[in-house]
């Protein structure tokens, strides 16, 4: 009877630990589990329980369930971050995996986030961002803040694009005026959107107390970087440049093959063998080559570029985590820019074919939307449903008390099986180019490029992006709450270097849209009533470019990055701090 009571007491103790605000699972050597539990308690943990899986191959691995203290009334993310950092400093810790918030709180957030109340909240991309910040930290919450802000901002170009599409039936000068207005309005919208986001981001960061957040530098890597030979850093730059040139050449060759070589070979063979089905075979060959090109650039080349960028970034010794992420972002952006936009630039600047540019852009937006949702949510969800339940595949666990003593009796617990099941899920993180925030940011950034850089070619592109992002908000919420394990909460002032990427694309959009207006289409000829020569088109191109750049710089100058209310609050806080120290 006493043994059963002790067994029930252990069950209640472990279950209470899982319902704590800051619960992490620490992996270490099986021989060091007791020592790790004692070190965790000595470091300030509320409780520590040794949990071990009775399964083949698990004799050398042990786990310690650590519950941190929440003495200052911090939110779940702050307490979890403090506990995780405390555990990573211990000697024998190999990996520290944070666990989700208590079940009731996590389920309430998941239901409110994934299933909005009505179509209005769904179309407005309404989200419980303060609760997301409380549970997942500022880094994750700031991404969803940006995604919601971007989705709502897309309503303006969506309405303009729909109006342009409907008014395209007009003939003559009115059609040219409508298309010109839309093509020149999108770069200005991009600037206004980014400036408004800076203000909204500063307001949100101030509300979450993140304006002074900065990752601490790593002294060891800083010293290694200072003593590093300069030629190694130059070699990395030359490697990236060489790979970029080779990548561009390969994609240019594929585009040239699809445009010239494939029709010539197919037409010659078909004319001799199947003259009746010539048009059908030509269409099938062109479509097949297009599909292969998209898969080759988005799957193979993107995967290869990701691997190369990671390897080069790992060989560099960055000062802190922010510098590491920015270095990886810079490398991947160079390769991905080539992979994503090379064909569009080929049609725009080399062939100057408006019809093919429009067809390729529409195909990319639709196919990437379908493929993205399938790979991000549908495939992991289906795999999780088809695989046997994690709790059925796990054998018994046994729990020991805080000092690691155990009577040897095996205790089967579903709550512990849930902990083990969390380890099998992918992490939702922004530190590496894997499944998680990095990929989501990358997807949004290059979608932004599709919308603004080639808006003149496809007015309905903003509508496709809006539909995708409305669904993306809920699919990413489902992914982070159901399909991914908890990552260590981190602070964030904003979206970091991604803002520079978006700003660069906004600048490039002025050039691409101006080139489409002046050299790819005949809108200027129709508007002026006579054909323009190359010198006149060049003059108009540079005039439009400088006018749009002047408007862009004016908007950036007039719109402050931080609102007056936030500046007043910061000044008031500084004044209170100065009075406190006097």
TIROTOR-9981 format. One line per 8 residues: number of its first residue (from 1); their letters; for each residue x, y, z of C-alpha. Coordinates in steps of 0.1 Angstrom, whole numbers, plus 5000, padded with zeros to 4 digits. Example, Ala and Ser with C-alpha at 12.3 -4.5 7.8 and 13.67 -1.06 7.14 Angstrom:
2
1 = AS = 5123:4955:5078; 5137:4989:5071
END
This chain:
582
1 = XXXXXXXX = 5000:5000:5000; 5028:5024:5009; 5045:5016:4975; 5013:5025:4956; 5010:5057:4976; 5046:5066:4968; 5040:5057:4931; 5009:5080:4930
9 = XXXXXXXX = 5028:5108:4947; 5055:5106:4920; 5029:5106:4893; 5013:5138:4908; 5047:5154:4912; 5057:5148:4876; 5023:5159:4863; 5026:5191:4883
17 = XXXXXXXX = 5060:5198:4869; 5046:5195:4833; 5020:5221:4842; 5046:5245:4854; 5053:5278:4836; 5090:5271:4828; 5095:5234:4821; 5125:5221:4801
25 = XXXXXXXX = 5137:5186:4792; 5175:5182:4796; 5193:5154:4778; 5225:5141:4793; 5245:5110:4798; 5226:5083:4817; 5255:5082:4843; 5252:5119:4849
33 = XXXXXXXX = 5214:5123:4853; 5215:5124:4891; 5243:5149:4891; 5226:5170:4866; 5194:5170:4886; 5213:5181:4917; 5231:5208:4898; 5198:5221:4885
41 = XXXXXXXX = 5184:5223:4920; 5216:5240:4932; 5214:5265:4903; 5180:5276:4914; 5154:5253:4897; 5121:5247:4915; 5122:5209:4910; 5141:5183:4889
49 = XXXXXXXX = 5129:5148:4881; 5149:5122:4864; 5128:5105:4836; 5142:5076:4816; 5129:5055:4787; 5129:5017:4790; 5137:5011:4754; 5166:4996:4734
57 = XXXXXXXX = 5194:5020:4728; 5184:5042:4757; 5208:5029:4782; 5234:5056:4775; 5209:5085:4774; 5191:5101:4803; 5166:5129:4806; 5159:5153:4835
65 = XXXXXXXX = 5127:5172:4837; 5135:5206:4852; 5109:5231:4864; 5122:5267:4868; 5111:5293:4893; 5089:5322:4884; 5095:5345:4913; 5090:5379:4897
73 = XXXXXXXX = 5057:5372:4879; 5074:5370:4845; 5055:5357:4815; 5060:5321:4804; 5085:5331:4777; 5108:5350:4801; 5108:5323:4827; 5114:5296:4801
81 = XXXXXXXX = 5143:5316:4786; 5159:5321:4820; 5155:5284:4828; 5169:5272:4795; 5200:5294:4797; 5205:5283:4833; 5205:5246:4821; 5228:5251:4791
89 = XXXXXXXX = 5255:5264:4815; 5256:5230:4834; 5286:5207:4827; 5269:5175:4816; 5240:5189:4796; 5240:5179:4759; 5207:5194:4748; 5180:5215:4764
97 = XXXXXXXX = 5144:5213:4750; 5118:5237:4763; 5083:5223:4766; 5051:5241:4756; 5030:5260:4781; 5005:5242:4804; 4980:5223:4784; 4949:5244:4791
105 = XXXXXXXX = 4967:5276:4782; 4983:5262:4751; 4950:5247:4739; 4932:5280:4744; 4958:5299:4724; 4958:5273:4696; 4920:5274:4693; 4919:5312:4693
113 = XXXXXXXX = 4948:5315:4669; 4941:5288:4643; 4903:5292:4643; 4893:5329:4641; 4858:5340:4650; 4842:5347:4616; 4854:5358:4582; 4862:5394:4593
121 = XXXXXXXX = 4889:5382:4617; 4901:5358:4591; 4905:5384:4564; 4919:5410:4588; 4946:5384:4599; 4936:5391:4635; 4959:5373:4660; 4963:5371:4698
129 = XXXXXXXX = 4998:5386:4696; 5002:5395:4733; 4995:5359:4742; 5018:5346:4715; 5045:5369:4729; 5038:5357:4765; 5042:5320:4755; 5067:5320:4726
137 = XXXXXXXX = 5088:5351:4731; 5093:5383:4711; 5111:5367:4681; 5083:5344:4671; 5056:5370:4680; 5074:5397:4659; 5073:5375:4628; 5035:5370:4632
145 = XXXXXXXX = 5032:5408:4639; 5049:5414:4606; 5029:5388:4587; 4996:5403:4599; 5007:5438:4591; 5019:5428:4556; 4987:5409:4549; 4965:5439:4559
153 = XXXXXXXX = 4987:5462:4538; 4982:5440:4508; 4946:5451:4506; 4955:5483:4489; 4975:5468:4460; 4949:5441:4458; 4921:5466:4452; 4942:5485:4427
161 = XXXXXXXX = 4951:5453:4409; 4915:5442:4407; 4905:5477:4393; 4933:5475:4368; 4923:5440:4357; 4887:5451:4352; 4896:5483:4334; 4919:5465:4310
169 = XXXXXXXX = 4890:5461:4286; 4892:5498:4279; 4909:5506:4246; 4934:5532:4236; 4949:5557:4260; 4927:5549:4289; 4941:5513:4291; 4976:5527:4290
177 = XXXXXXXX = 4969:5552:4317; 4954:5525:4340; 4984:5501:4335; 5009:5529:4339; 4992:5541:4371; 4993:5507:4387; 5029:5500:4376; 5042:5533:4391
185 = XXXXXXXX = 5020:5531:4423; 5034:5498:4436; 5069:5510:4443; 5055:5540:4462; 5032:5516:4481; 5062:5494:4490; 5080:5525:4505; 5049:5536:4524
193 = XXXXXXXX = 5044:5501:4537; 5080:5497:4550; 5079:5531:4567; 5046:5523:4584; 5059:5490:4595; 5089:5506:4612; 5066:5528:4632; 5043:5498:4641
201 = XXXXXXXX = 5073:5477:4649; 5087:5503:4673; 5054:5506:4690; 5051:5469:4694; 5086:5465:4706; 5081:5492:4732; 5050:5476:4745; 5068:5443:4748
209 = XXXXXXXX = 5099:5460:4764; 5122:5449:4736; 5137:5482:4723; 5170:5476:4741; 5173:5439:4733; 5206:5428:4719; 5223:5393:4720; 5254:5392:4741
217 = XXXXXXXX = 5287:5389:4721; 5307:5357:4723; 5341:5366:4734; 5358:5334:4722; 5346:5338:4686; 5353:5375:4687; 5389:5367:4696; 5392:5341:4668
225 = XXXXXXXX = 5377:5365:4643; 5402:5392:4652; 5432:5368:4648; 5419:5353:4616; 5439:5357:4584; 5424:5383:4560; 5428:5360:4529; 5403:5335:4543
233 = XXXXXXXX = 5376:5361:4546; 5383:5372:4510; 5382:5336:4498; 5347:5332:4511; 5336:5363:4491; 5352:5349:4460; 5336:5315:4465; 5302:5331:4468
241 = XXXXXXXX = 5307:5353:4437; 5319:5323:4417; 5289:5302:4427; 5265:5330:4420; 5280:5334:4385; 5278:5297:4378; 5242:5296:4391; 5232:5325:4369
249 = XXXXXXXX = 5248:5308:4339; 5231:5275:4345; 5196:5291:4349; 5202:5313:4318; 5211:5282:4298; 5179:5265:4309; 5158:5296:4300; 5176:5298:4266
257 = XXXXXXXX = 5169:5261:4260; 5132:5264:4268; 5129:5295:4246; 5150:5285:4215; 5164:5250:4215; 5134:5231:4227; 5109:5245:4202; 5134:5240:4173
265 = XXXXXXXX = 5142:5203:4182; 5106:5195:4190; 5092:5211:4159; 5118:5193:4136; 5111:5159:4151; 5073:5164:4152; 5071:5176:4116; 5086:5144:4104
273 = XXXXXXXX = 5067:5120:4127; 5034:5134:4139; 5024:5164:4119; 4988:5162:4130; 4997:5165:4167; 5024:5192:4163; 5007:5219:4184; 4997:5195:4211
281 = XXXXXXXX = 5032:5180:4215; 5047:5215:4214; 5025:5226:4242; 5032:5195:4263; 5069:5198:4258; 5069:5235:4268; 5047:5228:4298; 5069:5199:4309
289 = XXXXXXXX = 5101:5219:4306; 5085:5247:4326; 5075:5224:4354; 5110:5208:4354; 5126:5242:4355; 5105:5253:4385; 5112:5222:4404; 5149:5223:4395
297 = XXXXXXXX = 5152:5259:4407; 5130:5257:4437; 5140:5223:4450; 5174:5213:4438; 5192:5247:4434; 5176:5261:4466; 5186:5230:4486; 5221:5232:4472
305 = XXXXXXXX = 5223:5269:4479; 5211:5264:4514; 5238:5237:4521; 5266:5259:4506; 5255:5290:4526; 5253:5270:4558; 5287:5255:4553; 5303:5288:4545
313 = XXXXXXXX = 5286:5305:4574; 5297:5279:4599; 5333:5284:4589; 5330:5321:4598; 5334:5331:4634; 5307:5356:4642; 5306:5379:4672; 5271:5371:4683
321 = XXXXXXXX = 5240:5353:4672; 5226:5383:4654; 5258:5386:4633; 5256:5348:4625; 5220:5351:4613; 5228:5382:4592; 5257:5364:4576; 5236:5334:4567
329 = XXXXXXXX = 5208:5357:4555; 5232:5376:4532; 5246:5344:4516; 5212:5328:4511; 5196:5359:4497; 5222:5362:4470; 5217:5326:4459; 5179:5326:4463
337 = XXXXXXXX = 5176:5359:4444; 5192:5343:4414; 5171:5311:4417; 5138:5329:4422; 5141:5358:4398; 5165:5347:4370; 5138:5336:4346; 5117:5367:4352
345 = XXXXXXXX = 5147:5389:4345; 5155:5368:4314; 5120:5375:4300; 5120:5411:4311; 5155:5424:4302; 5166:5399:4275; 5135:5388:4256; 5113:5418:4265
353 = XXXXXXXX = 5083:5395:4261; 5053:5408:4282; 5031:5377:4276; 5057:5352:4287; 5067:5374:4317; 5030:5375:4328; 5025:5338:4323; 5057:5328:4342
361 = XXXXXXXX = 5049:5352:4371; 5014:5339:4375; 5026:5303:4373; 5052:5310:4400; 5027:5327:4424; 5001:5299:4421; 5024:5269:4421; 5045:5282:4450
369 = XXXXXXXX = 5013:5289:4470; 5002:5253:4465; 5036:5237:4470; 5043:5258:4501; 5011:5249:4519; 5016:5212:4510; 5051:5210:4523; 5047:5232:4554
377 = XXXXXXXX = 5014:5219:4568; 4996:5192:4548; 5026:5168:4545; 5037:5170:4582; 5001:5168:4594; 4994:5137:4572; 5026:5120:4583; 5018:5126:4619
385 = XXXXXXXX = 4983:5111:4615; 4995:5081:4595; 5023:5071:4619; 5014:5052:4650; 5008:5071:4681; 5039:5081:4700; 5025:5069:4733; 5018:5034:4718
393 = XXXXXXXX = 5054:5031:4706; 5069:5041:4739; 5075:5017:4766; 5073:5024:4803; 5090:5053:4820; 5101:5054:4856; 5103:5086:4876; 5127:5093:4904
401 = XXXXXXXX = 5126:5119:4931; 5146:5151:4932; 5178:5134:4943; 5175:5106:4918; 5166:5078:4942; 5142:5052:4927; 5127:5020:4939; 5129:5004:4904
409 = XXXXXXXX = 5092:5002:4898; 5082:5011:4862; 5054:5036:4859; 5035:5041:4826; 5025:5077:4821; 5009:5093:4790; 5022:5127:4801; 5058:5115:4800
417 = XXXXXXXX = 5051:5099:4766; 5040:5133:4755; 5073:5148:4765; 5092:5122:4745; 5069:5129:4715; 5078:5165:4717; 5114:5156:4710; 5105:5140:4676
425 = XXXXXXXX = 5090:5173:4663; 5110:5198:4643; 5121:5230:4661; 5105:5263:4651; 5136:5285:4652; 5151:5315:4635; 5187:5307:4642; 5194:5283:4613
433 = XXXXXXXX = 5182:5278:4578; 5159:5250:4586; 5121:5245:4590; 5109:5275:4611; 5111:5312:4612; 5140:5315:4587; 5121:5298:4559; 5089:5317:4567
441 = XXXXXXXX = 5107:5350:4565; 5124:5339:4533; 5090:5330:4518; 5075:5363:4527; 5105:5384:4515; 5106:5368:4480; 5068:5370:4477; 5071:5407:4484
449 = XXXXXXXX = 5096:5408:4455; 5072:5391:4431; 5044:5416:4440; 5064:5449:4438; 5092:5442:4413; 5070:5429:4385; 5036:5444:4393; 5033:5459:4359
457 = XXXXXXXX = 5033:5425:4343; 5006:5409:4365; 4981:5431:4383; 4965:5402:4400; 4998:5392:4417; 4989:5412:4448; 4955:5393:4450; 4973:5359:4449
465 = XXXXXXXX = 4997:5371:4476; 4968:5384:4498; 4950:5350:4495; 4982:5331:4503; 4990:5353:4533; 4956:5351:4548; 4959:5313:4547; 4996:5315:4558
473 = XXXXXXXX = 4987:5332:4591; 4966:5303:4601; 4988:5276:4587; 5019:5290:4604; 4999:5292:4637; 4988:5256:4633; 5024:5246:4625; 5039:5263:4656
481 = XXXXXXXX = 5012:5251:4680; 5006:5215:4667; 5035:5203:4646; 5066:5219:4660; 5082:5217:4694; 5089:5247:4716; 5121:5266:4709; 5139:5288:4734
489 = XXXXXXXX = 5122:5321:4736; 5144:5350:4724; 5140:5387:4724; 5137:5408:4692; 5134:5445:4684; 5121:5439:4649; 5126:5416:4619; 5163:5424:4617
497 = XXXXXXXX = 5181:5423:4584; 5150:5412:4566; 5140:5448:4566; 5170:5457:4545; 5162:5429:4521; 5126:5443:4516; 5140:5478:4512; 5164:5466:4485
505 = XXXXXXXX = 5135:5449:4466; 5115:5481:4469; 5144:5500:4453; 5148:5474:4425; 5111:5476:4418; 5116:5511:4406; 5140:5499:4380; 5121:5468:4369
513 = XXXXXXXX = 5087:5485:4366; 5102:5515:4348; 5120:5492:4324; 5087:5473:4317; 5069:5505:4311; 5095:5520:4287; 5110:5491:4269; 5088:5460:4272
521 = XXXXXXXX = 5053:5474:4265; 5040:5500:4241; 5020:5519:4267; 5040:5551:4262; 5035:5549:4224; 4997:5546:4229; 4996:5573:4255; 5016:5598:4234
529 = XXXXXXXX = 5000:5588:4201; 5033:5580:4183; 5061:5555:4185; 5091:5566:4205; 5127:5558:4195; 5152:5542:4218; 5167:5575:4228; 5134:5590:4239
537 = XXXXXXXX = 5125:5558:4258; 5158:5559:4276; 5152:5595:4286; 5117:5587:4299; 5131:5557:4318; 5157:5577:4336; 5132:5605:4343; 5106:5581:4358
545 = XXXXXXXX = 5133:5564:4378; 5145:5597:4393; 5110:5609:4400; 5101:5577:4418; 5134:5578:4438; 5126:5614:4448; 5092:5604:4460; 5107:5574:4478
553 = XXXXXXXX = 5133:5595:4496; 5107:5621:4505; 5084:5595:4521; 5113:5581:4541; 5123:5615:4553; 5088:5627:4562; 5077:5595:4580; 5094:5590:4613
561 = XXXXXXXX = 5105:5555:4622; 5093:5559:4658; 5060:5576:4667; 5059:5606:4690; 5040:5587:4717; 5068:5561:4719; 5095:5588:4720; 5077:5605:4748
569 = XXXXXXXX = 5074:5573:4768; 5111:5566:4763; 5120:5601:4774; 5098:5597:4805; 5114:5564:4814; 5149:5579:4810; 5139:5608:4832; 5126:5584:4859
577 = XXXXXX = 5158:5564:4858; 5179:5595:4862; 5159:5606:4892; 5161:5571:4907; 5199:5571:4906; 5203:5606:4920
END
